Amino acid sequence: MRIYNTLTRQVDEFVPLEGNKVKIYACGPTVYNFIHIGNGRAACVFDTLRRYLIYRGYDVTFVQNFTDVDDKMIKKANEEGTTVKEVADRYIKEYFIDADGLGIMRADVHPKATEHIDEILDIINELVRKGHAYVASNGDVYFDVHSDKEYGKLSHQPLEDLEAGARIAPGELKKDPMDFAIWKAAKPGEPAWESPYGMGRPGWHIECSAMVRKYLGVTADIHCGGQDLIFPHHENEIAQSE
């Protein structure tokens, strides 16, 4: 089978890393609202790919996560006067209603970010130890993009070009505008977990690296996601995972 490869920007022959096994990870929804038709289209595409590989006789493991803690979810919970967990539970249930209606197979595993804090912190600690991440004075932890000479290779944008439009938001203590948060220090009223850096929660990108490693190993065969995730989400995943 030949499949378009975002990294090479060409249609490549698909060869599994290990015999007849195919390990697929799909970035799932951030569950702060109903999915829209674009989310549904992406899910149908990945479902079709998975079913075709099974039809061809491959042993497929398919993992799709739920991002169940992030800024949008905290905002939604505050607006409704409820908790982030209640928002997540409600929209995960709604996701399955819609996905079932579209005939999409359930993933072999549907992991949630909040259930993998230990695995997330394992990677963060490793990145800090190796000098690829640093701890800001307020307890945020940032990935140092300049520590990765290949940063930008997935979106095919040199770091200098990416930096040209980047800004440091108020309250951020980055060394460089392109550095991204892998751990966010707790703010009053936000969900938070203990860490070596103080109470806080995961950044958006780090959760997928942790869940890929737990359920599929160091390297997956295929990583799916909407085209809008190529940068920064998948770019950042590659940087921190490699």
C-alpha positions in Angstrom: 0.0 0.0 0.0 1.2 3.5 -0.8 0.2 6.4 1.5 1.0 10.1 1.7 3.7 10.9 4.2 3.6 14.5 5.6 7.3 14.3 6.6 8.6 13.4 3.1 5.8 15.2 1.2 5.3 12.3 -1.1 3.4 9.1 -1.5 5.5 6.4 0.1 5.3 2.6 0.2 3.9 1.6 3.6 6.1 -1.0 5.3 5.3 -1.9 9.0 8.2 -1.6 11.5 7.5 -5.1 12.8 6.3 -7.9 10.6 2.6 -7.9 10.2 1.8 -5.6 13.0 0.6 -2.0 12.4 0.5 0.5 15.3 -1.6 3.6 14.7 -2.1 6.6 16.9 -4.8 9.2 16.1 -4.9 12.5 17.9 -8.5 12.6 19.3 -10.7 15.6 20.3 -10.2 18.1 23.1 -13.5 17.4 24.8 -14.9 20.8 25.6 -17.7 20.8 23.0 -19.5 18.7 20.4 -17.4 17.5 17.5 -18.0 19.3 14.2 -18.2 17.9 10.7 -14.5 18.4 10.1 -13.7 16.3 13.2 -16.1 13.7 11.9 -14.5 13.6 8.4 -11.1 13.0 9.9 -12.4 10.2 12.1 -14.0 8.6 9.1 -10.7 8.8 7.1 -8.7 7.1 9.9 -11.4 4.5 10.4 -11.4 3.6 6.7 -7.6 3.3 6.8 -7.7 1.1 9.8 -10.5 -1.1 8.3 -8.6 -1.5 5.1 -5.4 -2.6 6.9 -7.4 -5.1 8.9 -9.0 -6.3 5.6 -5.5 -6.8 4.1 -4.6 -9.1 7.0 -2.6 -6.8 9.2 -2.7 -7.1 13.0 -3.7 -3.5 13.8 -3.5 -1.7 17.1 -5.4 1.6 17.0 -5.1 4.2 19.8 -7.1 7.4 19.9 -6.8 9.7 22.9 -9.0 12.3 24.6 -7.5 15.6 25.7 -9.5 16.0 28.9 -7.6 19.0 30.5 -6.5 22.2 28.8 -7.2 25.9 28.6 -10.4 25.6 26.6 -11.8 23.0 29.0 -11.0 25.2 32.0 -12.6 28.2 30.4 -15.8 26.1 29.6 -16.0 24.8 33.1 -15.6 28.3 34.6 -18.3 29.6 32.3 -20.7 26.8 33.3 -19.8 26.8 37.0 -18.9 23.2 36.8 -15.6 21.1 36.9 -13.3 20.2 34.0 -14.0 16.5 34.7 -17.7 17.0 34.3 -17.2 18.8 31.0 -14.9 16.0 29.8 -17.2 13.2 30.8 -20.2 14.9 29.1 -18.5 15.5 25.8 -16.7 12.1 25.7 -20.2 10.6 26.0 -21.4 12.9 23.2 -18.4 12.0 21.0 -19.2 8.3 21.2 -22.9 9.0 20.3 -21.7 10.9 17.1 -18.9 8.4 16.3 -21.3 5.5 16.7 -23.7 7.3 14.4 -21.1 7.6 11.7 -20.3 3.9 12.0 -16.7 4.5 13.4 -15.1 1.6 15.2 -14.1 2.1 18.8 -10.3 2.4 19.2 -8.5 -0.5 21.0 -7.6 2.1 23.6 -9.1 5.5 24.3 -6.6 6.9 26.8 -7.2 10.2 28.6 -4.5 12.8 29.4 -5.5 13.0 33.1 -5.0 9.3 33.5 -1.4 9.4 32.4 0.2 12.1 34.5 3.0 9.7 35.7 3.9 8.8 32.1 3.9 12.4 31.1 6.1 13.4 34.0 8.5 10.6 33.1 9.1 12.2 29.7 9.3 15.7 31.1 11.9 14.7 33.7 13.9 13.0 31.0 13.8 16.1 28.7 14.9 18.3 31.6 17.7 15.9 32.5 19.0 15.8 29.0 18.9 19.6 28.6 16.1 19.7 26.0 13.7 21.4 28.5 14.1 23.9 31.3 12.2 25.0 34.3 11.0 28.7 34.4 11.0 30.6 37.7 7.2 30.3 38.0 7.3 26.4 37.7 6.4 26.2 34.0 8.5 23.8 32.1 9.4 24.6 28.4 10.9 22.6 25.6 13.9 24.3 24.2 13.4 24.2 20.4 17.0 25.2 19.8 18.1 22.0 21.4 16.6 20.1 18.4 18.5 20.9 15.2 15.7 19.4 13.1 12.8 21.4 14.6 10.4 22.4 11.8 11.1 19.3 9.6 7.5 18.1 9.6 5.9 21.4 8.6 8.9 22.1 6.4 9.4 25.5 7.9 12.9 26.6 9.2 13.0 27.7 12.8 14.0 31.2 11.7 10.8 31.6 9.7 8.7 30.2 12.5 10.3 32.6 15.0 9.6 35.6 12.8 5.9 35.6 13.7 6.2 34.3 17.2 5.5 36.3 20.4 5.8 35.6 24.1 2.4 36.0 25.7 2.0 37.9 29.0 3.0 35.7 32.0 5.2 33.4 29.9 8.8 33.1 31.0 10.3 31.5 27.9 13.9 31.8 26.6 12.6 31.9 23.1 9.2 32.7 21.6 9.0 29.3 19.9 9.7 27.3 23.1 6.5 25.4 24.1 5.1 24.5 27.5 5.3 20.8 28.5 4.2 21.5 32.1 2.1 24.5 33.2 2.3 25.7 36.8 -1.0 25.7 38.6 -3.2 28.7 38.7 -6.0 29.2 41.4 -9.0 27.1 40.7 -7.4 24.9 37.9 -7.0 21.2 38.0 -3.4 20.4 39.2 -1.1 17.5 40.0 2.0 17.2 42.1 5.3 17.2 40.2 9.0 17.9 40.8 8.3 21.4 39.5 5.4 22.1 41.8 1.7 21.7 41.4 0.6 21.9 37.7 -0.8 20.2 34.7 0.5 19.0 31.3 1.0 21.2 28.3 -1.1 20.1 25.2 1.6 18.3 23.2 3.3 16.2 25.8 0.3 13.9 26.5 0.4 12.3 23.0 4.1 11.5 23.3 3.4 9.8 26.6 0.4 7.8 25.4 2.1 6.7 22.2 5.1 5.4 24.2 2.8 3.6 26.7 0.5 1.8 24.3 2.5 1.5 21.1 6.2 1.7 22.2 8.9 4.1 21.2 7.8 4.4 17.5 4.3 4.1 15.9 3.8 3.1 12.3 1.3 5.7 11.5 0.4 8.9 13.4 -2.9 10.4 12.3 -4.5 13.8 13.0 -6.2 16.7 11.3 -4.1 18.8 8.9 -4.4 21.7 11.3 -2.3 19.7 13.8 0.8 19.4 11.6 2.0 22.6 13.2 2.5 23.0 16.1 1.0 19.9 17.6 2.7 17.1 15.6 5.8 19.1 15.1 6.2 19.5 18.8 5.4 15.8 19.4 8.2 14.7 17.1 10.7 17.1 18.8 10.0 15.9 22.3 9.6 12.2 21.4 12.8 12.1 19.4 
